[in-house]
Structure formats: C-alpha cells, structure tokens
Amino acid sequence: MGKGATYSCSRKQKLNTISSTEAELVGTSDILSMIVWVRIFLDAQGLGIELFTLHQDNKSTIQLIVIDRLSSSKRTRHIGIRFYFIKYHIDKGEIHAVYCPTKKLLADFVTKQL
C-alpha cells in the first residue's frame, strides 16, 4: 500500500499497565480491530492482501505474542483476552509481527515528543 503508514492514531489507553510490554500489548490489541476491518474492506474492494505486517518496537511484546509466553508471568494474567485476540490473528496467518526500531517507525511521531 505504498511506503507510508496506512493508519496511525494517538489516544490515551483505557487500561492501566505496569510495564512497557503490557502497554505495547494493549496498544496492539486496540489497533488490531482496525487492521481486521481494513483487511475486510480491502477484500471487498478486490484487493486481497494475504498478510499484514505489524511493526513493533518492543522485543518483549513480540516474544510474548509470537512465542506464546503469556502464562509465564503473574503480571500479565489480567491482559489475557487482549493477548489471545492478537495471538488468534497471528496464528491464522493474517498478521505478522516484526521488530522495527523506534526511530524507524513512520507513525511513531504521533506518540513521541519531538
């Protein structure tokens, strides 16, 4: 879809978190519903995209959702529903999470102070 961000937004999270990994997981869960909607919309337009790439700047979050290690920590039990929503779409092969350094994230300027 080009070289820019297809969708970006900045808003306050509705859930308090106790680590950056949890905050990134909550943010990913919040944006994933938009990714799913865009996928359905593009399919309806005849532009079937096989795989969406989710760029993430937190390696712990990627390990959590790709390697499936949620149950290993007491601190992450309360975000299980969000985790399994993300995990479901990754396991289905619709979403691919890759590491991207913060400085290379195109949409990160919305959330970071300049």
N, C-alpha and C positions, 0 to 999 in steps of 0.2 A: 504494500500500500504506500510505497514511497519511502523516504528516509526520515520523516518527522514522526512525532508522536501521534498516533491515531486518536487518542483520548487522554486527557490529563485533567486533574482537578485537585483542589486543595480544600480540605474541610477538617473540622475538629472531629476526632474519633469519639464515638458514643460509649466506648468501653475503656475503663482504666486498665492499664497494663503495668507490669512491674519490671519489664526488661525490653530492650530494643528488639529482640527476636519476637516477642509477643506482639509488640506494636506493629512490626512489619507483617506479621501473620494476619492481624486484624485488618490492616490496610489492604492486604492482598485479597482477603475474603470480601471486603467491601467493594472492591473494584471488579472482582470476578463475575458478579452478576451482570455488570455492564459488558464485560468481554463475551459472556454467553449470549447476551442479547445481540451484540454486534455480529457474532457468528451466525445466529439465526437470520438476521436481517440480510447479511451478505449472501447467505444460501438462497434466500427468497429472491434476490436480485440476479441469481445465476452466477455469482462469483464464489463458488465453493472454495473455501480456504481450509486445507487439511489440518494445519497446525498453527496455533497462535503461540508466539514466544512472549513469555513474561520475564522482563528484565528485573532482577532483584539485586540490591546492593548489600544484602546481609547474608553472608555464607551460612550462618546458623539457621536462618529461616529456610534456605534452600535444602539444607540437610534434613531439616525437620519434615518438610513436605515431600521430598523425593525419597528419602531413605526410610520414612515412616517410623520416627522415633518419638512420637508424642507421649506414649505411655511411660517413658523412661524418667519422667520428672514430675514431682508433686506440683511444681509451679506452673505446669502447663495443662493441668487437668480441666480447668474451667473453660478453656477455649476449644474443647473437643469438637463441637458442632462446626465451628468455622474451619477447623483443621480438616475434618472429613469431607466438607464441601469442596475444598481445594483438592484434596487427595483424590476424590472421585473423578474430577475432571482431568487430573494428571494421569491417573491410571487408565482412563478411557482413551488417552492419546490425543485429547483436544488441546491441551495446554502443555507447553514445555518451559520449565523454569531454568534460566541461565543466569550466571553471575555477571554483573556489569558494575564496574567501579562507579562510585558516586559521581565523580567528575565527568563520566561519560554518559550518564543518564540524561537524555534530552528533556524529559518532563520534570526533572528534579528541581529546576529553578523555581517552580511553583511552590515548593515546600521548604526551600532553604533560604536563609538570609543571604543577600548579595554582599 
